[in-house]
Amino acid sequence: MFQTHSALRRNVHSQVTDRVGSSIVRGEIGVGETLPPEMQICEMMDVSRTVVREAIRTLTGKGLIESRPKSGTRVRPPEQWNQLDPDVLRWHLETENMDRYLAKLFQLRSAVEPAAAALAAIHAGEDDIARIRAGYEGMAAAEANEAFVMADIAFHQGIYFATRNEFFWPIAQMFEITLRRSFAIAATGAHRPRALVEHKAVLDAIAAGHSEAAREATVELLTHSADDLVRIRGREFETAARAQR
């Protein structure tokens, strides 16, 4: 079936957004620098002015740029970007040193996930526990790495949703992008039996409503996950992790 004109325009708009956004994240257009004029971008990318304006609006919504009268469209500091936006996360993944990226991710998870598990033990309803349990059972039943990774992601997403605190939910939503790479690397190790035991301990503590046990089980799980990455990735990940402390 042929695409409609609006669908084609959305595709072109996405491509322009992608090219400009990834250039900003890579630092090819620096903080405070002005984007080329609209007509120049049109000529460079062979697209209409409408498409360029849609891309500019999209990037503005993600916090990467701002437009001011008489001063043009400038790149904002990274502190003002929406770092949890799926496109911004993807652009980082495409440009960042992988070991440094994984270390940053573990830094975030170590700071937040034990607290999320403790809150889940207090606030989780039956549906929340069923979601976490389904993730665990999917991991246990998985034969292929990809199935194991997807179930592992669902397990951890379930914990964040089970906090019943909407400020934790964006972290769960970003896992579809960020944890896939981390878990795919770890899934190649021979640690699955131990990982299943540790995930089961987290699940059981949450289901029983034991917040401190859930926190402690999560700390143990994350510590061993980091150790697994050190063994798989080698000294590079260990060095990057140390630099993030």
SULBEL-V190714 format. One record per residue. RES is the residue in one letter. PSI is psi in radians with two decimals (999 if undefined). OMEGA is omega as a letter, one per 40 degrees, with the letter a starting at -180 (* if undefined). Layout:
RES/PSI/OMEGA + RES/PSI/OMEGA
//
This chain:
M/2.35/a + F/2.55/i + Q/2.59/i + T/2.90/i + H/-0.72/a + S/-0.64/i + A/-0.72/i + L/-0.72/a + R/-0.67/i + R/-0.69/i + N/-0.78/i + V/-0.74/i + H/-0.74/i + S/-0.67/i + Q/-0.73/i + V/-0.77/i + T/-0.76/a + D/-0.83/a + R/-0.79/a + V/-0.77/a + G/-0.78/i + S/-0.58/i + S/-0.67/i + I/-0.82/a + V/-0.63/i + R/-0.22/a + G/0.17/i + E/-0.49/i + I/1.90/a + G/2.89/i + V/2.29/i + G/-0.23/i + E/2.69/a + T/2.37/i + L/2.67/i + P/2.70/i + P/2.70/a + E/-0.82/a + M/-0.58/i + Q/-0.72/i + I/-0.69/i + C/-0.80/a + E/-0.72/a + M/-0.66/a + M/0.02/i + D/0.91/i + V/2.95/a + S/2.87/i + R/-0.59/i + T/-0.76/i + V/-0.78/a + V/-0.74/a + R/-0.64/i + E/-0.72/i + A/-0.71/i + I/-0.74/i + R/-0.71/i + T/-0.81/a + L/-0.55/i + T/-0.73/i + G/-0.49/i + K/-0.04/i + G/0.09/a + L/-0.54/a + I/2.86/i + E/2.52/a + S/2.31/i + R/2.49/i + P/2.37/i + K/-0.14/i + S/-0.03/i + G/-2.92/a + T/2.03/a + R/2.68/i + V/2.29/i + R/2.82/i + P/2.59/a + P/-0.48/i + E/-0.35/a + Q/-0.03/i + W/2.68/i + N/1.56/a + Q/-0.29/i + L/-0.03/i + D/2.34/a + P/-0.70/i + D/-0.74/i + V/-0.73/i + L/-0.78/a + R/-0.72/i + W/-0.67/i + H/-0.78/a + L/-0.63/a + E/-0.33/a + T/-0.43/a + E/2.60/i + N/2.21/a + M/-0.74/a + D/-0.67/i + R/-0.67/i + Y/-0.82/i + L/-0.66/i + A/-0.73/i + K/-0.71/a + L/-0.74/i + F/-0.56/i + Q/-0.78/i + L/-0.84/a + R/-0.68/a + S/-0.57/a + A/-0.56/a + V/-0.68/a + E/-0.67/i + P/-0.69/i + A/-0.68/i + A/-0.73/i + A/-0.70/i + A/-0.74/i + L/-0.66/i + A/-0.66/i + A/-0.50/a + I/-0.70/a + H/-0.20/a + A/2.36/i + G/-3.11/a + E/-0.71/i + D/-0.64/i + D/-0.81/a + I/-0.67/i + A/-0.65/i + R/-0.79/i + I/-0.74/i + R/-0.68/i + A/-0.65/i + G/-0.80/i + Y/-0.80/a + E/-0.60/i + G/-0.69/i + M/-0.78/a + A/-0.59/a + A/-0.27/a + A/2.39/i + E/-0.77/i + A/2.64/i + N/-0.74/a + E/-0.74/i + A/-0.67/i + F/-0.77/a + V/-0.83/a + M/-0.69/i + A/-0.66/i + D/-0.77/i + I/-0.79/a + A/-0.65/i + F/-0.88/a + H/-0.62/i + Q/-0.73/a + G/-0.63/i + I/-0.80/a + Y/-0.73/i + F/-0.58/a + A/-0.19/i + T/-0.38/a + R/0.43/i + N/1.94/a + E/-0.28/i + F/-0.30/i + F/-0.37/a + W/-0.66/i + P/-0.52/i + I/-0.74/i + A/-0.70/a + Q/-0.56/a + M/-0.27/a + F/-0.52/i + E/-0.57/a + I/-0.87/a + T/-0.73/a + L/-0.37/i + R/-0.79/a + R/-0.77/a + S/-0.85/a + F/-0.59/i + A/-0.64/i + I/-0.83/a + A/-0.51/a + A/-0.31/a + T/-0.16/a + G/3.08/a + A/0.55/a + H/0.14/a + R/-0.79/a + P/-0.75/i + R/-0.72/i + A/-0.69/i + L/-0.72/i + V/-0.76/a + E/-0.70/i + H/-0.67/i + K/-0.66/i + A/-0.71/i + V/-0.82/i + L/-0.85/a + D/-0.70/a + A/-0.72/i + I/-0.80/a + A/-0.57/a + A/-0.14/a + G/0.39/a + H/1.65/a + S/-0.76/a + E/-0.65/i + A/-0.66/i + A/-0.72/i + R/-0.85/a + E/-0.71/i + A/-0.62/i + T/-0.71/i + V/-0.77/a + E/-0.76/i + L/-0.82/a + L/-0.67/i + T/-0.80/a + H/-0.57/i + S/-0.73/i + A/-0.72/i + D/-0.68/i + D/-0.74/i + L/-0.60/i + V/-0.74/i + R/-0.69/a + I/-0.80/a + R/-0.39/i + G/-2.78/a + R/-0.49/a + E/-0.81/a + F/-0.71/i + E/-0.75/i + T/-0.76/a + A/-0.70/i + A/-0.68/i + R/-0.61/a + A/-0.39/a + Q/-0.12/a + R/999/*
//
